[in-house]
Amino acid sequence: MFEHFLKERIRAFNPYHADQAMTYEDGLLLIAALRYHLATDDAECIQFIRDYLTLHILPDGTIKNYRPADFNIDNILAGNVLFAMSDLTGDPRYELAARNLRAQLESHPRTTSGSFWHKLRYPNQIWLDGLYMGQPFRLAYAFLHDESTVPGDVMNQVENVRKLLWDDQRRLYVHAYDERRDMQWADPITGRSPNVWSRSVGWFAMALADLADLFAGHDEAARKRLGTLLRELLDGMAPHRDLETGMWFQVVDHPETPGNYLETSGSAMLAYAALKGTRLGILPSSYAEDAKRTIAGIERKYLSYQKGGWVLGGICAVAGLDNERRNGSIAYYLSERIAENEIKGVGPYFFAKLEQQIY
């Protein structure tokens, strides 16, 4: 079933934003296809990735519609496939494109604590999402190119998230932090946004697992620290897991609020991180068993076969924070559209299934 669903999404693929560069949404499907190819030697998946990259990257490594001066950390994520594609094909455009993405991170604006701004249009802000969008690519590039100062800086940015976005009273991560306290959602004392959005926690959990994987063979202390943080995150989320499905609600710690719902993308991300953490040996095996329950719960509740194709529901289409409508309230998170086959849910579901079924 999983393999058929993945192939359906590849064959039905359209760029998430046709007039933008390699988006993070596209990147999720590219990463899933690459991992499936590496595990199975599947020809269709590797051709899909090559076709996509040929459309978006010129022979000199220029990425079409990419604007580095936007300093948008989301634009980095799809670059994670470039390293393997360079090895698999020998096409020099992939290394050149990776160099262009790396150049953005060299001058990316930072908070005074040293963390990357989430975007130029969101100055002085750290979002949980951003660690997954930028740091695994940056660390992989650093190890390939012997950039000795980068690994420590990556860990500093992880530690900043733990310091600034972890609510010790609730034992949960909130979505974002505003250093200047300028945003309507920022607490005037802590700078934190008020609520716990399941997908934002999921992004950070995946970052911790993927960074731990990259640190293997390079820095065992960093790898163990990431495992400790991942275990703390999952332990904090555990009391809020739905007993029947093993999933988490859109707003994690307010399940009783009318309109709150069990959300697929965050649940799948957390399942993936737990499975990968177990495989890497940084989590006990019991975490994998819990993750398998979550995957099964997602499938029972939201996965169905309709009119000749697989459909995955219960996915928050999009959510963010600003000084307009997106104020970080519970009502706001519950107002966003719930979608089917949205890549931000489908991609992490594929990641989790790959961890469960192939490795």
Phi, psi and omega in degrees: 000309182303314182298319179295319180297314178301314181294323177300317181292323178294316183289333180267007190296136165227141178307141184297320174228107187296335185257013179245173179287197179293104186279160178294329178297313175300321181301325179298318179288323177299315181295317178299316180296319179296315181296322178294319178298315182297330180276332189235351186062034183288126185285324183295322181293316181292327178291322176303314182294316180298317180298317180298311183292325176297324178292328189255343186236125177283162182303334179273007178091357177295131179263119184299137176065011179274128182240091183304328184291350173290339182046052179260111184296335179299332185289354183272330194304313183299338179297347179298337179278347187293326183295309180293321181294326175297316179294319186287328188247335185074006180287119185292344182297332184290317177295321179295320178294319177299322178296322178295318177294320178299324181297324177300316184290336178296325183244011181300131181295151186230158168287170178294338177280353176101005181268148177296138167299150179294315175206161175300325180281354173238068187292147174065021184242141172246124175248144176306322181306321190295332180296320178288323184294324189243325192285321177300317176301313184298319181290318178300316179297318182298317180292328178288333187242016175054045176272093194290336183274345187290314183305319178295323179292322176302313181294326176298320180291326174296314181295326175299320177298316178299320182287320192260335185247354178275124176267104187292332180291317179273344184061044182215156173268134171271171191289319190204168181222135178244111184299325183271350184060032181274335188279150182299334183273351188277127174299133184295340180265308187268338185079001185273152167287158192278335194239166185253104180266126189301319183291325179297319177296322178297317177304313183292322177300317178296322178299316180300316180294315183290322177295320177300320177299315182292327181286343181304129181084355180244314185207098184290327179296317178296318180301315180293321179297317177298322176297320178298317180293322178294319179295318178300315179300310182293322178295323177293326180281335188305318181295345183259004179289136176294129186293325184284317186255340187078010181267177176239154179281158177308306170260110201300313191256022175227059184295338184278349184292129178305133180092345176291148187213157176289122191251135190284314190295310179298320179296317180294321178298316180294322177296316178302310183299321179293317179295316181292319177300322177293315180299324180282349180083016179259358175227149174294160184297336181299333180291327177293321179296319176297320180296321178296325175296320179296314179299315178297323178293319175302315184293320179294319188277322194233350183260128180213161178254117186228125173051044174085014179205159180276141181230127177247121183252190176072028186253124172297123185295316181193152171202150180197195184221137176201193179258018178247246183284329190273083190263005177080004180283164174300316180302322179297308183301329180275353180272343183287150184298141174260128191239165173248143178053030175284133190297334180290344171258319182294316181302305178298328174299316177298318178303313182296318179295323177297316177298320183287317193261331189256316184279000000 
